[in-house]
Amino acid sequence: MTKSMKMENFLTKLLFYAGNIIIGIIFVSPLIWMISASLKPEAQIFANMNSISTFIPVQASLNNFKEVFSRLDMLQVFKNTFVYIALILVLDLLLNSICGYALAKFDFKGKGMMLNFIVALMVMPMEAIMLPLYIEMSQLGWVNTLAALVIPFVAKCFSIYMFRQFFCDIPDELLEAAALDGASPVRTFFTVVMPISKTVYATVFILDFVAHWNDFMWPFLVMTGEGKRTIQLAIQVFFGTQPIHYSAIMAALVVSAIPMLIMFIFMQKYYIEGIASSGIKG
Amino acid sequence: MSKTSSLSGRKRNERVAAYIFTVPAMFLLFAFLVVPILYTVYYSLFQYQIVRPDNITFIGFKNYLKLFTDDDFWLALRNTVYFTVFVVPFQCILALALAMLVSSKFRGVAIFRTMYFSPQLTSMVVISILWTVLYNSNPNTGLINSLLTSLGMEPINFLTNSKTAMNSIIFMSGWQGAGYQMMIFLAGLQGIPRDQYEAASVDGASKVQQFLYITLPGLKGTIKYVVMITMIQAMKLFTQPYVMTQGGPKNSTKTLVYYIYTQGFQQGNFGYACAVAAVFFVIVVIMSLSMKKLIAETN
């Protein structure tokens, strides 16, 4: 390699890093500002807007978080959110995986039709059906109850599809061996297939956890009672509640992001894989 | 003999198991997805005020005819299309650029990937509240305007001017969403064989040429998929205008979903709102079907 080529390589590398650092800083600066503001006293937030110190938490304390927890029943909100998501996820992972498995490995009448039906409904936007779905909830007497949050969203075409794709790759020999040992198809699924399919369960789990944790529209329509709010609703209401303390609002935003952050740290691999694989399979 | 009977027995077991396994999910999909779809169409043919559920009159296609002369509907449709037409290229190109920046292995790449993905770790509600504060038109309280004024520019009324409100939402949404699409592009980039780049580099192709003649064609399928999901996502715009501008100023950020919500839930014109929802549904289905066809053609 000649000297000038080495120089050129070095310059490209330098440019690459510089570009990444500049764009990276621009990308995270709103979030850094949010975190910094959540730690500052109200009077300090807008004190030095045109200097870099606006990103630095001066006089940092957790007082804003105390305010959030005293004005907003955060524990109740977290409980509401976690209970509803846990119920959805348990049923989601169970019912959609067995359905996906049947569509992958069993022969039965109507299978092709079911598969077409699921693929066709995958793009169905919830927003297009929210009006009659709401009426259905109110006719069932489910408005403002857990049932309205959970039951309509247990079965998910996309989850069924993801499970099916995964189970299709399980070798038939394995299932036949279990059948020769006298295990019924149902038993084979629970004792042989499920234990070797942790990755797909983890992927569906994290994708659906994120979707429900972030969901605003449906809880906003069916959970109008004050003590029933989920996290996104609670912070949206808090944003418009007097007295408006921006420091406390920023603290509420940070609190609402913590569970997601923890989930991301532990399940990053499955989350990223889930996003990426959806693209490859198309 | 016993073998065949056990085989047919197994087949029968399998059929029974198949129904046990599929019926719960299928029942739920039917009850809470198919039934509401049918009811959207059904109610759209009725005059149905939510406050008077007993007074429901069949009016045929009158709700649909009313759409043609409803300026608010056309405005909502126009705003939704405007958002989609601008946010999709912005977000997808940004995502591709970010993916190119972090596709090669170098020290610290994981940190940069996480940085670009980090807006995804907060919800759209959080992002909308945060940016409402950042977009404040007063340079003493709005971070972005304080930056603009310190650069010697005039402050912009991002969310309070009907000319800039939607653009501000577009910019924010692109920033929030690009990290997600970046991850899909990164997976797509892995599918392009490395030796293609090596061969091109030996032939003296520049980085730009390599991008144009190897990367872009190699990503064709991924690009189409990413465009499709971004488009469908964009058509559903609701949370950002609801939290940031309440559809204003001067209805410049009222979208189709917003309109369905106000007509159905706030004004109680249920039948009419269902007609809007049905139109919305048809638009999304046509869009995704045509994109699916395009994707199938590449594969």
Interface residues (C-beta under 8 A of the other chain):
Chain A: K13 F16 Y17 G19 N20 I23 G24 F27 V28 P30 L31 W33 M34 F46 M49 N50 T54 L95 N96 I98 C99 Y101 A102 L103 F106 D107 F108 K109 K111 M114 F117 I118 L121 V123 M124 P125 E127 A128 I129 M130 L131 P132 L133 Y134 I135 E136 I151 P152 F153 V154 A155 C157 I160 A179 S184 P185 V186 F189 W213 N214 F216 M217 L221 Q232 I235 Q236 F239 Y246 I249 M250 L253 S256 A257 M260 L261 F264 I272 I275 A276 S277 S278 G279 I280 G282
Chain B: R10 K11 N13 E14 R15 A17 A18 Y19 I20 F21 T22 P24 A25 M26 L28 L29 A31 F32 L33 V34 V35 P36 I37 Y39 T40 Y43 L98 L101 V102 F106 G108 I111 F112 M115 Y116 S118 P119 L121 T122 S123 M124 V125 V126 I129 L130 W131 T132 V133 L134 P139 N140 T141 G142 L143 S146 L147 T149 S150 W175 Y180 M183 I184 F185 L186 A187 G188 G191 G221 T222 Y225 V226 I232 M235 K236 F238 T239 V243 V257 I260 Y261 G264 F265 F270 A273 C274 A277 A278 F280 F281 V284 V285 S288 I295 N299
